[in-house]
Amino acid sequence: MAGGKEPIEVRFRLFDGTDIGPTKYDPSTTVSALKEFILARWPQDKDIAPKTVNDLKLINAGRILENNQTLAESRVPVGEVPGGVITMHVVVRPPQADKNKKQLANSPKQNRCGCTIL
């Protein structure tokens, strides 16, 4: 790798196993810019579709990537094949209904346990 300046080839794997890409990016490309690329190329036939870049999360090697990170900063060199394609997983945040927020805000607080013992 010549100083980390060579393009990085990335494929985005969606929740149903379909892919967007692979496409080559400059190492200085931010995660936010990658999310904009994904949003612009999101398949129209999907039932679940993000509305904004904030609805997307990118995961690389088990780590959730922050919007302000560059592609070079978010790389995990362990296990990468030189010149290979990096697969990042895309998670879509489910839409939150405003009705539920209003109901929760107006309802009296109850002691509820969200724990499950298996």
All heavy atoms as an XYZ file, in Angstrom:
907
protein
N       0.859     -1.173      0.000
C       0.000      0.000      0.000
C       0.895      1.222      0.000
O       1.691      1.419      0.900
C      -0.902     -0.055      1.229
C      -1.994      0.946      1.209
S      -3.292      0.628      2.432
C      -2.448      0.394      3.924
N       0.795      2.107     -0.942
C       1.662      3.259     -1.095
C       1.173      4.414     -0.244
O       0.528      5.335     -0.717
C       1.739      3.660     -2.563
N       1.461      4.391      1.048
C       1.106      5.495      1.933
C      -0.376      5.652      2.170
O      -0.812      6.689      2.635
N      -1.196      4.672      1.830
C      -2.628      4.769      2.064
C      -3.336      5.661      1.066
O      -4.461      6.057      1.271
N      -2.656      6.035     -0.040
C      -3.236      6.968     -1.013
C      -3.995      6.265     -2.134
O      -4.719      6.896     -2.863
C      -2.124      7.831     -1.617
C      -1.334      8.585     -0.589
C      -1.740     10.004     -0.552
C      -0.815     10.737      0.414
N      -1.396     11.772      1.109
N      -3.792      4.968     -2.296
C      -4.470      4.280     -3.383
C      -5.955      4.125     -3.051
O      -6.343      4.043     -1.889
C      -3.810      2.936     -3.665
C      -3.855      1.968     -2.515
C      -3.029      0.722     -2.785
O      -1.855      0.846     -3.159
O      -3.587     -0.363     -2.612
N      -6.816      4.106     -4.078
C      -8.261      3.981     -3.844
C      -8.605      2.694     -3.100
O      -7.930      1.687     -3.237
C      -8.858      3.962     -5.253
C      -7.802      4.508     -6.142
C      -6.485      4.204     -5.501
N      -9.665      2.790     -2.315
C     -10.151      1.647     -1.543
C     -11.454      1.191     -2.181
O     -12.370      1.990     -2.372
C     -10.374      2.044     -0.073
C      -9.059      2.536      0.540
C     -10.942      0.878      0.722
C      -9.223      3.152      1.913
N     -11.529     -0.092     -2.511
C     -12.727     -0.635     -3.151
C     -13.674     -1.172     -2.083
O     -13.295     -1.996     -1.251
C     -12.350     -1.729     -4.138
C     -13.454     -2.074     -5.095
C     -12.958     -2.915     -6.265
O     -11.805     -3.366     -6.256
O     -13.765     -3.128     -7.176
N     -14.908     -0.658     -2.101
C     -15.883     -0.994     -1.057
C     -17.183     -1.476     -1.698
O     -17.644     -0.935     -2.701
C     -16.186      0.239     -0.164
C     -17.190     -0.103      0.918
C     -14.912      0.777      0.447
N     -17.752     -2.510     -1.087
C     -19.078     -3.038     -1.461
C     -19.965     -2.863     -0.236
O     -19.528     -3.071      0.893
C     -18.948     -4.514     -1.815
C     -20.271     -5.245     -1.882
C     -20.099     -6.752     -2.002
N     -19.211     -7.105     -3.095
C     -18.174     -7.928     -2.978
N     -17.884     -8.494     -1.828
N     -17.413     -8.209     -4.017
N     -21.205     -2.474     -0.448
C     -22.152     -2.297      0.651
C     -23.182     -3.420      0.600
O     -23.900     -3.577     -0.384
C     -22.839     -0.934      0.551
C     -21.859      0.197      0.570
C     -21.514      0.854     -0.595
C     -21.256      0.584      1.752
C     -20.593      1.888     -0.585
C     -20.328      1.614      1.772
C     -20.001      2.260      0.601
N     -23.262     -4.206      1.654
C     -24.183     -5.339      1.728
C     -25.424     -4.894      2.498
O     -25.339     -4.471      3.644
C     -23.491     -6.504      2.435
C     -24.340     -7.685      2.725
C     -24.328     -8.853      1.757
N     -23.385     -8.921      0.691
C     -22.388     -9.813      0.604
N     -22.202    -10.683      1.556
N     -21.603     -9.839     -0.452
N     -26.574     -4.988      1.850
C     -27.844     -4.599      2.465
C     -28.389     -5.727      3.321
O     -27.904     -6.854      3.274
C     -28.848     -4.205      1.379
C     -28.377     -3.118      0.406
C     -29.469     -2.786     -0.588
C     -27.916     -1.880      1.134
N     -29.437     -5.427      4.073
C     -30.020     -6.365      5.040
C     -30.520     -7.659      4.406
O     -30.557     -8.692      5.056
C     -31.153     -5.696      5.819
C     -32.254     -5.182      4.935
C     -33.339     -5.979      4.620
C     -32.208     -3.892      4.419
C     -34.356     -5.513      3.798
C     -33.224     -3.421      3.606
C     -34.296     -4.228      3.293
N     -30.884     -7.614      3.131
C     -31.421     -8.811      2.484
C     -30.359     -9.579      1.691
O     -30.667    -10.537      0.997
C     -32.600     -8.458      1.588
C     -32.222     -7.554      0.433
O     -31.065     -7.069      0.408
O     -33.072     -7.321     -0.442
N     -29.104     -9.152      1.794
C     -28.017     -9.842      1.115
C     -27.650     -9.279     -0.243
O     -26.675     -9.715     -0.848
N     -28.410     -8.317     -0.751
C     -28.047     -7.690     -2.023
C     -26.933     -6.673     -1.781
O     -26.721     -6.219     -0.657
C     -29.264     -7.002     -2.672
O     -29.771     -6.014     -1.779
C     -30.344     -7.989     -3.020
N     -26.232     -6.338     -2.846
C     -25.083     -5.446     -2.739
C     -25.263     -4.187     -3.557
O     -25.931     -4.196     -4.592
C     -23.807     -6.145     -3.230
C     -23.376     -7.284     -2.330
O     -23.738     -7.276     -1.149
O     -22.664     -8.184     -2.820
N     -24.615     -3.119     -3.090
C     -24.429     -1.896     -3.865
C     -22.918     -1.799     -4.078
O     -22.157     -1.782     -3.125
C     -24.949     -0.651     -3.120
C     -26.460     -0.734     -2.909
C     -24.582      0.619     -3.878
C     -27.035      0.394     -2.084
N     -22.506     -1.734     -5.321
C     -21.071     -1.668     -5.599
C     -20.562     -3.011     -6.067
O     -21.345     -3.875     -6.440
N     -19.278     -3.221     -6.082
C     -18.223     -2.426     -5.464
C     -17.861     -1.176     -6.274
O     -18.019     -1.136     -7.487
C     -17.042     -3.381     -5.419
C     -17.288     -4.370     -6.500
C     -18.771     -4.443     -6.679
N     -17.383     -0.167     -5.548
C     -16.949      1.098     -6.115
C     -15.669      1.522     -5.413
O     -15.509      1.267     -4.222
C     -18.036      2.180     -5.915
O     -19.269      1.699     -6.463
C     -17.670      3.470     -6.594
N     -14.772      2.182     -6.137
C     -13.516      2.650     -5.551
C     -13.691      4.059     -5.006
O     -14.312      4.905     -5.639
C     -12.399      2.620     -6.587
C     -12.007      1.216     -6.964
C     -10.796      1.187     -7.848
C     -10.445     -0.266     -8.152
N      -9.205     -0.398     -8.879
N     -13.130      4.285     -3.803
C     -13.208      5.573     -3.128
C     -11.830      6.031     -2.700
O     -10.956      5.213     -2.405
C     -14.082      5.483     -1.862
C     -15.504      5.110     -2.146
C     -15.912      3.787     -2.069
C     -16.433      6.071     -2.500
C     -17.221      3.432     -2.338
C     -17.743      5.725     -2.773
C     -18.127      4.403     -2.692
O     -19.409      4.052     -2.960
N     -11.653      7.337     -2.627
C     -10.439      7.916     -2.093
C     -10.413      7.657     -0.582
O     -11.464      7.718      0.057
C     -10.441      9.429     -2.370
C      -9.132     10.056     -2.011
O      -8.180      9.969     -2.808
O      -9.062     10.636     -0.907
N      -9.254      7.373      0.001
C      -9.189      7.108      1.446
C      -9.668      8.268      2.318
O     -10.042      8.069      3.466
C      -7.701      6.830      1.699
C      -7.168      6.384      0.382
C      -7.968      7.123     -0.649
N      -9.693      9.493      1.761
C     -10.143     10.652      2.542
C     -11.660     10.833      2.514
O     -12.190     11.753      3.141
C      -9.465     11.926      2.033
O      -9.842     12.176      0.691
N     -12.387      9.960      1.826
C     -13.850     10.022      1.770
C     -14.422      9.756      3.160
O     -14.019      8.822      3.833
C     -14.397      8.973      0.787
O     -13.786      9.171     -0.485
C     -15.899      9.067      0.647
N     -15.376     10.590      3.586
C     -15.974     10.413      4.914
C     -17.082      9.372      4.874
O     -17.657      9.089      3.814
C     -16.560     11.726      5.455
O     -17.618     12.149      4.580
C     -15.503     12.811      5.567
N     -17.389      8.829      6.036
C     -18.476      7.859      6.171
C     -19.798      8.519      5.782
O     -20.655      7.904      5.148
C     -18.512      7.283      7.600
C     -19.761      6.441      7.828
C     -17.256      6.456      7.867
N     -19.944      9.785      6.125
C     -21.165     10.513      5.763
C     -21.342     10.554      4.236
O     -22.446     10.366      3.726
C     -21.116     11.934      6.331
O     -22.283     12.622      6.037
N     -20.253     10.771      3.503
C     -20.318     10.782      2.036
C     -20.666      9.391      1.496
O     -21.402      9.271      0.510
C     -18.991     11.264      1.453
N     -20.146      8.343      2.146
C     -20.500      6.978      1.739
C     -21.988      6.733      1.934
O     -22.643      6.118      1.090
C     -19.693      5.958      2.543
C     -18.188      5.920      2.320
C     -17.535      4.939      3.284
C     -17.848      5.575      0.889
N     -22.540      7.232      3.048
C     -23.972      7.064      3.312
C     -24.806      7.798      2.271
O     -25.852      7.307      1.842
C     -24.315      7.563      4.715
C     -23.803      6.648      5.813
C     -24.189      7.200      7.166
C     -23.746      6.302      8.297
N     -24.188      6.842      9.603
N     -24.349      8.977      1.836
C     -25.062      9.711      0.789
C     -25.044      8.923     -0.522
O     -26.041      8.881     -1.247
C     -24.437     11.090      0.598
C     -24.712     12.031      1.753
C     -23.976     13.347      1.631
O     -23.405     13.631      0.552
O     -23.972     14.087      2.621
N     -23.915      8.285     -0.823
C     -23.804      7.442     -2.014
C     -24.807      6.292     -1.939
O     -25.508      5.994     -2.908
C     -22.363      6.901     -2.116
C     -22.174      5.889     -3.203
C     -21.931      6.280     -4.505
C     -22.232      4.527     -2.921
C     -21.754      5.335     -5.506
C     -22.058      3.580     -3.920
C     -21.825      3.986     -5.220
N     -24.882      5.645     -0.776
C     -25.807      4.518     -0.586
C     -27.249      4.992     -0.749
O     -28.060      4.352     -1.417
C     -25.605      3.874      0.793
C     -24.228      3.219      0.870
C     -26.704      2.859      1.098
C     -23.811      2.832      2.274
N     -27.574      6.121     -0.124
C     -28.934      6.662     -0.180
C     -29.345      6.964     -1.628
O     -30.461      6.661     -2.037
C     -29.007      7.926      0.681
C     -30.368      8.451      1.030
C     -31.153      7.432      1.843
C     -30.248      9.746      1.812
N     -28.410      7.513     -2.406
C     -28.706      7.853     -3.806
C     -28.890      6.609     -4.671
O     -29.614      6.646     -5.666
C     -27.582      8.712     -4.368
N     -28.257      5.505     -4.292
C     -28.327      4.288     -5.104
C     -29.155      3.184     -4.456
O     -29.057      2.029     -4.838
C     -26.911      3.787     -5.391
C     -26.243      4.650     -6.434
C     -24.761      4.588     -6.382
N     -24.138      5.497     -7.327
C     -24.002      6.803     -7.133
N     -24.464      7.366     -6.040
N     -23.414      7.559     -8.020
N     -29.969      3.537     -3.484
C     -30.791      2.547     -2.783
C     -31.795      1.941     -3.756
O     -32.482      2.663     -4.482
C     -31.522      3.206     -1.620
C     -32.152      2.194     -0.714
C     -33.426      1.729     -0.763
C     -31.520      1.512      0.375
N     -33.628      0.792      0.222
C     -32.472      0.638      0.933
C     -30.244      1.551      0.914
C     -32.183     -0.182      2.011
C     -29.958      0.733      1.988
C     -30.932     -0.121      2.532
N     -31.899      0.613     -3.818
C     -32.860     -0.022     -4.734
C     -34.304      0.405     -4.420
O     -34.726      0.379     -3.273
C     -32.668     -1.523     -4.459
C     -31.339     -1.642     -3.799
C     -31.121     -0.366     -3.055
N     -35.022      0.786     -5.457
C     -36.382      1.290     -5.290
C     -37.390      0.205     -4.937
O     -38.467      0.495     -4.440
C     -36.832      2.011     -6.570
C     -35.974      3.211     -6.916
C     -36.001      4.274     -5.837
O     -37.044      4.591     -5.290
N     -34.838      4.825     -5.517
N     -37.037     -1.056     -5.179
C     -37.988     -2.133     -4.945
C     -37.973     -2.659     -3.510
O     -38.701     -3.595     -3.188
C     -37.730     -3.283     -5.922
C     -36.338     -3.881     -5.766
O     -35.459     -3.209     -5.183
O     -36.124     -5.011     -6.237
N     -37.201     -2.059     -2.632
C     -37.116     -2.521     -1.236
C     -38.266     -1.952     -0.409
O     -38.642     -0.799     -0.558
C     -35.792     -2.085     -0.588
C     -34.562     -2.561     -1.314
C     -34.344     -4.016     -1.085
C     -33.077     -4.456     -1.782
N     -33.123     -5.784     -2.279
N     -38.822     -2.797      0.473
C     -39.892     -2.343      1.359
C     -39.369     -1.375      2.404
O     -40.038     -0.414      2.764
C     -40.550     -3.538      2.058
C     -41.332     -4.414      1.095
O     -41.754     -3.904      0.036
O     -41.511     -5.606      1.392
N     -38.179     -1.637      2.903
C     -37.568     -0.770      3.902
C     -36.565      0.121      3.196
O     -35.633     -0.365      2.551
C     -36.851     -1.610      4.986
C     -37.858     -2.512      5.689
C     -36.135     -0.712      5.975
C     -37.236     -3.496      6.658
N     -36.772      1.434      3.295
C     -35.877      2.375      2.632
C     -35.556      3.518      3.586
O     -36.449      4.051      4.254
C     -36.530      2.908      1.367
N     -34.290      3.918      3.663
C     -33.921      5.048      4.515
C     -34.363      6.360      3.876
O     -34.404      6.483      2.651
C     -32.398      4.954      4.572
C     -32.025      4.271      3.304
C     -33.140      3.331      2.996
N     -34.713      7.330      4.719
C     -35.111      8.646      4.216
C     -33.937      9.620      4.236
O     -33.832     10.481      3.383
C     -36.263      9.185      5.050
C     -37.550      8.400      4.865
C     -38.680      9.013      5.680
C     -39.989      8.344      5.440
N     -40.091      6.981      5.867
N     -33.054      9.488      5.235
C     -31.891     10.364      5.354
C     -30.662      9.527      5.692
O     -30.777      8.354      6.036
C     -32.088     11.411      6.480
O     -32.119     10.736      7.736
C     -33.364     12.206      6.280
N     -29.492     10.165      5.648
C     -28.262      9.453      5.999
C     -28.259      9.068      7.476
O     -27.579      8.120      7.866
C     -26.993     10.273      5.666
C     -26.846     10.430      4.177
C     -26.990     11.607      6.352
N     -29.024      9.771      8.295
C     -29.104      9.435      9.720
C     -29.854      8.133      9.963
O     -29.767      7.571     11.052
C     -29.747     10.569     10.513
C     -28.872     11.802     10.535
O     -27.650     11.707     10.496
N     -29.496     12.969     10.570
N     -30.591      7.656      8.962
C     -31.306      6.383      9.084
C     -30.395      5.192      8.789
O     -30.810      4.050      8.942
C     -32.495      6.341      8.122
C     -33.578      7.330      8.488
O     -33.614      7.769      9.650
O     -34.388      7.672      7.608
N     -29.164      5.460      8.340
C     -28.237      4.391      7.968
C     -27.112      4.256      8.984
O     -26.641      5.240      9.540
C     -27.595      4.695      6.610
C     -28.516      4.714      5.407
C     -27.752      5.192      4.184
C     -29.087      3.338      5.148
N     -26.688      3.025      9.194
C     -25.490      2.732      9.968
C     -24.620      1.828      9.119
O     -25.105      0.895      8.494
C     -25.825      2.029     11.279
C     -26.507      2.918     12.291
C     -26.509      2.265     13.650
C     -27.276      3.080     14.654
N     -26.678      4.349     14.968
N     -23.314      2.146      9.080
C     -22.361      1.314      8.363
C     -21.536      0.537      9.372
O     -21.065      1.099     10.359
C     -21.414      2.172      7.522
C     -21.988      2.761      6.253
C     -20.925      3.542      5.502
C     -22.543      1.681      5.359
N     -21.373     -0.746      9.109
C     -20.608     -1.608     10.003
C     -19.465     -2.226      9.207
O     -19.684     -2.802      8.137
C     -21.500     -2.710     10.607
C     -22.638     -2.068     11.386
C     -20.683     -3.643     11.481
C     -23.679     -3.034     11.880
N     -18.258     -2.068      9.735
C     -17.076     -2.667      9.117
C     -16.324     -3.438     10.188
O     -15.941     -2.873     11.204
C     -16.170     -1.586      8.515
C     -14.973     -2.173      7.809
O     -15.046     -3.272      7.258
N     -13.873     -1.460      7.814
N     -16.159     -4.728      9.970
C     -15.450     -5.613     10.906
C     -16.034     -5.521     12.308
O     -15.304     -5.477     13.295
C     -13.961     -5.281     10.912
N     -17.360     -5.448     12.397
C     -18.030     -5.442     13.695
C     -18.079     -4.090     14.375
O     -18.606     -3.983     15.474
N     -17.564     -3.051     13.748
C     -17.580     -1.712     14.344
C     -18.546     -0.815     13.594
O     -18.539     -0.771     12.363
C     -16.189     -1.069     14.287
C     -15.156     -1.776     15.106
C     -13.850     -1.042     15.101
N     -13.693     -0.175     13.935
C     -12.590      0.408     13.570
N     -11.501      0.222     14.262
N     -12.522      1.180     12.506
N     -19.352     -0.059     14.351
C     -20.233      0.937     13.741
C     -19.386      2.163     13.442
O     -18.670      2.666     14.307
C     -21.394      1.301     14.683
C     -22.274      0.077     14.917
C     -22.213      2.448     14.097
C     -23.368      0.290     15.926
N     -19.443      2.632     12.204
C     -18.607      3.740     11.774
C     -19.293      5.076     12.032
O     -20.495      5.224     11.793
C     -18.276      3.599     10.289
C     -17.661      2.254      9.877
C     -17.367      2.245      8.388
C     -16.398      1.973     10.675
N     -18.526      6.039     12.497
C     -19.030      7.384     12.780
C     -18.999      8.225     11.499
O     -18.098      8.089     10.668
C     -18.173      8.053     13.854
C     -18.159      7.309     15.173
C     -19.519      7.261     15.841
O     -20.291      8.229     15.708
O     -19.814      6.245     16.485
N     -19.958      9.144     11.363
C     -20.079      9.957     10.151
C     -18.836     10.786      9.848
O     -18.514     11.024      8.701
C     -21.287     10.884     10.244
C     -22.587     10.149     10.044
O     -22.610      9.034      9.546
N     -23.678     10.763     10.451
N     -18.133     11.254     10.878
C     -17.002     12.142     10.644
C     -15.695     11.398     10.367
O     -14.693     12.011     10.050
C     -16.817     13.092     11.826
C     -16.601     12.347     13.133
O     -16.737     11.134     13.196
N     -16.292     13.082     14.175
N     -15.685     10.074     10.463
C     -14.490      9.288     10.159
C     -14.258      9.248      8.658
O     -15.201      9.266      7.875
C     -14.642      7.842     10.626
C     -14.466      7.608     12.088
C     -14.595      6.109     12.398
O     -15.518      5.463     11.931
N     -13.666      5.597     13.181
N     -12.985      9.164      8.277
C     -12.674      8.947      6.864
C     -12.602      7.447      6.615
O     -12.525      6.654      7.557
C     -11.327      9.584      6.473
O     -10.278      8.930      7.182
C     -11.331     11.076      6.734
N     -12.599      7.083      5.366
C     -12.520      5.677      5.002
C     -11.187      5.088      5.473
O     -11.140      3.958      5.951
C     -12.684      5.531      3.491
C     -12.907      4.160      2.915
C     -14.051      3.443      3.614
C     -13.191      4.256      1.437
N     -10.116      5.851      5.379
C      -8.809      5.378      5.834
C      -8.808      5.130      7.345
O      -8.224      4.158      7.819
C      -7.723      6.383      5.472
N      -9.481      5.987      8.115
C      -9.539      5.835      9.572
C     -10.395      4.647      9.987
O     -10.179      4.064     11.042
C     -10.109      7.102     10.226
C      -9.222      8.310     10.115
C      -9.932      9.574     10.556
O     -11.173      9.615     10.562
O      -9.217     10.524     10.884
N     -11.379      4.290      9.178
C     -12.314      3.230      9.559
C     -11.877      1.847      9.086
O     -12.542      0.871      9.383
C     -13.704      3.545      9.020
O     -13.692      3.562      7.614
N     -10.760      1.760      8.382
C     -10.288      0.463      7.884
C      -9.740     -0.378      9.023
O      -9.150      0.127      9.954
C      -9.181      0.650      6.856
C      -9.682      1.189      5.550
C      -8.568      1.323      4.579
N      -8.190      0.008      4.071
C      -7.277     -0.162      3.150
N      -6.623      0.851      2.661
N      -6.992     -1.376      2.725
N      -9.942     -1.672      8.893
C      -9.366     -2.633      9.821
C      -8.445     -3.507      8.977
O      -8.923     -4.363      8.230
C     -10.461     -3.470     10.508
C      -9.853     -4.473     11.455
C     -11.434     -2.564     11.232
N      -7.135     -3.286      9.068
C      -6.224     -3.989      8.159
C      -6.132     -5.489      8.393
O      -5.725     -6.218      7.503
C      -4.875     -3.321      8.410
C      -4.992     -2.712      9.760
C      -6.448     -2.385      9.962
N      -6.496     -5.973      9.575
C      -6.403     -7.404      9.852
C      -7.414     -8.151      8.993
O      -8.604     -7.840      8.995
C      -6.664     -7.689     11.348
C      -6.641     -9.180     11.618
C      -5.660     -6.957     12.210
N      -6.947     -9.116      8.236
C      -7.838     -9.937      7.422
C      -8.127     -9.377      6.049
O      -8.789    -10.017      5.250
N      -7.641     -8.171      5.751
C      -7.866     -7.605      4.427
C      -6.867     -8.188      3.444
O      -5.704     -8.381      3.758
C      -7.697     -6.085      4.449
C      -8.876     -5.353      5.014
C      -8.707     -3.850      4.856
O      -7.837     -3.405      4.098
O      -9.453     -3.134      5.515
N      -7.320     -8.436      2.257
C      -6.457     -8.904      1.187
C      -6.026     -7.676      0.393
O      -6.882     -6.888     -0.016
C      -7.206     -9.901      0.266
C      -6.338    -10.331     -0.889
C      -7.699    -11.082      1.066
N      -4.719     -7.468      0.191
C      -4.280     -6.306     -0.598
C      -4.952     -6.291     -1.964
O      -4.959     -7.290     -2.673
C      -2.769     -6.508     -0.732
C      -2.404     -7.377      0.434
C      -3.595     -8.265      0.672
N      -5.551     -5.160     -2.291
C      -6.264     -5.029     -3.562
C      -7.634     -5.665     -3.554
O      -8.330     -5.672     -4.551
N      -8.073     -6.190     -2.408
C      -9.383     -6.836     -2.307
C     -10.494     -5.836     -2.041
O     -10.261     -4.658     -1.815
N     -11.698     -6.321     -2.080
C     -12.878     -5.488     -1.852
C     -13.284     -5.593     -0.380
O     -13.366     -6.689      0.173
C     -14.049     -5.956     -2.749
C     -15.292     -5.133     -2.481
C     -13.657     -5.885     -4.203
N     -13.529     -4.450      0.243
C     -14.005     -4.417      1.624
C     -15.533     -4.433      1.584
O     -16.144     -3.646      0.866
C     -13.518     -3.145      2.340
C     -11.996     -3.135      2.410
C     -14.127     -3.040      3.733
C     -11.419     -1.830      2.906
N     -16.137     -5.338      2.338
C     -17.596     -5.383      2.418
C     -18.032     -4.727      3.715
O     -17.621     -5.139      4.794
C     -18.108     -6.832      2.375
O     -17.691     -7.424      1.144
C     -19.626     -6.882      2.472
N     -18.849     -3.680      3.590
C     -19.425     -3.003      4.751
C     -20.906     -3.331      4.780
O     -21.571     -3.333      3.747
C     -19.215     -1.499      4.675
C     -17.787     -1.081      4.791
S     -17.668      0.706      4.923
C     -15.896      0.886      4.994
N     -21.409     -3.605      5.967
C     -22.816     -3.929      6.122
C     -23.610     -2.660      6.408
O     -23.156     -1.791      7.142
C     -23.010     -4.956      7.235
C     -22.381     -6.262      6.887
N     -23.070     -7.277      6.276
C     -21.117     -6.722      7.022
C     -22.259     -8.296      6.064
N     -21.063     -7.982      6.509
N     -24.794     -2.590      5.798
C     -25.661     -1.421      5.944
C     -26.872     -1.824      6.772
O     -27.559     -2.785      6.444
C     -26.128     -0.907      4.562
C     -27.024      0.309      4.718
C     -24.923     -0.592      3.682
N     -27.116     -1.075      7.847
C     -28.271     -1.315      8.699
C     -29.169     -0.091      8.597
O     -28.706      1.052      8.700
C     -27.838     -1.540     10.170
C     -29.052     -1.717     11.061
C     -26.916     -2.744     10.264
N     -30.462     -0.319      8.402
C     -31.428      0.776      8.313
C     -32.165      0.874      9.631
O     -32.716     -0.111     10.122
C     -32.437      0.540      7.164
C     -33.440      1.676      7.082
C     -31.704      0.380      5.855
N     -32.168      2.071     10.189
C     -32.912      2.312     11.423
C     -34.396      2.294     11.084
O     -34.842      2.980     10.160
C     -32.534      3.683     11.987
C     -33.210      3.987     13.299
C     -32.844      5.342     13.795
N     -31.394      5.447     13.853
C     -30.762      6.546     14.187
N     -31.433      7.636     14.462
N     -29.450      6.572     14.228
N     -35.186      1.499     11.815
C     -36.617      1.444     11.499
C     -37.277      2.796     11.776
O     -36.864      3.507     12.697
C     -37.162      0.358     12.435
C     -36.138      0.208     13.499
C     -34.827      0.648     12.936
N     -38.276      3.149     10.979
C     -38.954      4.427     11.203
C     -39.667      4.424     12.549
O     -40.275      3.428     12.933
C     -39.951      4.532     10.045
C     -40.114      3.133      9.567
C     -38.848      2.396      9.880
N     -39.549      5.535     13.251
C     -40.207      5.652     14.549
C     -41.473      6.472     14.380
O     -41.442      7.553     13.799
C     -39.290      6.320     15.559
C     -38.048      5.516     15.826
C     -37.127      6.203     16.810
O     -37.354      7.332     17.201
N     -36.083      5.514     17.197
N     -42.552      5.948     14.896
C     -43.832      6.643     14.793
C     -43.893      7.745     15.843
O     -43.580      7.541     17.006
C     -44.976      5.666     14.989
N     -44.300      8.936     15.429
C     -44.421     10.054     16.355
C     -45.525      9.806     17.373
O     -45.487     10.334     18.475
C     -44.712     11.345     15.591
C     -43.508     11.782     14.759
O     -42.370     11.428     15.141
O     -43.709     12.473     13.749
N     -46.527      9.005     17.000
C     -47.631      8.705     17.912
C     -47.113      8.017     19.170
O     -47.547      8.310     20.271
C     -48.661      7.812     17.230
C     -49.353      8.461     16.057
C     -50.263      7.469     15.371
C     -50.837      8.045     14.095
N     -51.645      7.079     13.376
N     -46.189      7.055     18.994
C     -45.653      6.332     20.141
C     -44.901      7.261     21.084
O     -44.984      7.130     22.292
C     -44.726      5.204     19.687
C     -45.488      4.096     18.999
O     -46.692      3.971     19.171
N     -44.789      3.299     18.209
N     -44.173      8.218     20.534
C     -43.430      9.155     21.378
C     -44.387      9.986     22.220
O     -44.160     10.212     23.389
C     -42.575     10.084     20.523
C     -41.375      9.407     19.935
C     -40.563     10.403     19.147
C     -39.381      9.738     18.480
N     -38.600     10.694     17.697
N     -45.470     10.453     21.581
C     -46.442     11.278     22.302
C     -47.142     10.468     23.385
O     -47.362     10.942     24.484
C     -47.466     11.868     21.336
C     -46.876     12.921     20.430
C     -47.901     13.438     19.451
C     -47.268     14.427     18.486
N     -48.205     14.899     17.473
N     -47.492      9.230     23.058
C     -48.158      8.391     24.054
C     -47.243      8.112     25.228
O     -47.671      8.146     26.372
C     -48.604      7.074     23.420
C     -49.778      7.225     22.478
C     -50.116      5.910     21.775
O     -49.369      4.947     21.854
N     -51.247      5.889     21.080
N     -45.972      7.829     24.971
C     -45.041      7.564     26.049
C     -44.791      8.804     26.899
O     -44.632      8.713     28.106
C     -43.713      7.041     25.492
C     -43.744      5.643     24.899
C     -42.400      5.304     24.285
C     -44.105      4.615     25.965
N     -44.777      9.966     26.274
C     -44.537     11.198     27.016
C     -45.719     11.536     27.923
O     -45.543     12.067     29.017
C     -44.275     12.347     26.050
N     -46.929     11.223     27.474
C     -48.120     11.552     28.249
C     -48.504     10.468     29.250
O     -49.261     10.728     30.174
C     -49.312     11.807     27.306
C     -49.094     13.036     26.455
O     -48.356     13.939     26.834
N     -49.715     13.074     25.287
N     -48.013      9.266     29.092
C     -48.418      8.188     29.987
C     -47.619      8.262     31.282
O     -46.464      8.669     31.295
C     -48.199      6.831     29.320
O     -46.827      6.623     29.115
N     -48.259      7.867     32.388
C     -47.529      7.862     33.653
C     -46.428      6.811     33.611
O     -46.578      5.768     32.970
C     -48.598      7.512     34.692
C     -49.672      6.844     33.911
C     -49.625      7.418     32.525
N     -45.337      7.126     34.313
C     -44.216      6.191     34.303
C     -44.570      4.954     35.114
O     -45.120      5.033     36.195
C     -42.969      6.851     34.874
C     -42.474      7.939     33.978
C     -41.127      8.431     34.430
C     -40.653      9.476     33.439
N     -39.295      9.858     33.676
N     -44.235      3.816     34.555
C     -44.488      2.558     35.208
C     -43.153      1.839     35.341
O     -42.246      2.017     34.529
C     -45.425      1.693     34.388
C     -46.790      2.305     34.170
C     -47.621      1.449     33.228
O     -47.191      0.409     32.765
N     -48.830      1.896     32.949
N     -43.061      1.035     36.394
C     -41.859      0.239     36.539
C     -41.981     -0.975     35.624
O     -42.826     -1.833     35.826
C     -41.688     -0.224     37.986
C     -41.375      0.956     38.891
O     -40.813      1.934     38.420
N     -41.726      0.866     40.138
N     -41.161     -0.984     34.605
C     -41.165     -2.087     33.658
C     -39.761     -2.611     33.532
O     -38.801     -1.855     33.462
C     -41.633     -1.636     32.281
C     -43.075     -1.267     32.219
C     -43.445     -0.946     30.805
N     -44.106      0.348     30.812
C     -44.353      1.054     29.758
N     -43.960      0.634     28.588
N     -44.980      2.186     29.832
N     -39.655     -3.884     33.459
C     -38.362     -4.504     33.277
C     -38.265     -4.987     31.834
O     -39.161     -5.660     31.339
C     -38.180     -5.679     34.236
S     -36.603     -6.514     34.009
N     -37.195     -4.618     31.168
C     -36.994     -5.061     29.798
C     -36.061     -6.243     29.728
O     -35.595     -6.598     28.674
N     -35.792     -6.861     30.861
C     -34.846     -7.974     30.896
C     -35.534     -9.290     30.570
O     -36.697     -9.492     30.869
C     -34.228     -8.104     32.293
S     -33.377     -6.618     32.833
N     -34.778    -10.164     29.969
C     -35.249    -11.499     29.672
C     -34.213    -12.480     30.209
O     -33.040    -12.387     29.891
C     -35.413    -11.716     28.159
O     -36.301    -10.727     27.661
C     -35.958    -13.090     27.875
N     -34.671    -13.418     30.992
C     -33.777    -14.426     31.536
C     -34.022    -15.718     30.777
O     -35.138    -16.194     30.684
C     -34.025    -14.639     33.047
C     -33.783    -13.343     33.785
C     -33.158    -15.771     33.572
C     -34.145    -13.381     35.245
N     -32.952    -16.225     30.207
C     -33.088    -17.445     29.398
C     -32.600    -18.639     30.164
O     -31.682    -18.640     30.874
C     -32.282    -17.319     28.111
C     -32.738    -16.173     27.212
C     -31.783    -16.030     26.050
C     -34.128    -16.449     26.691
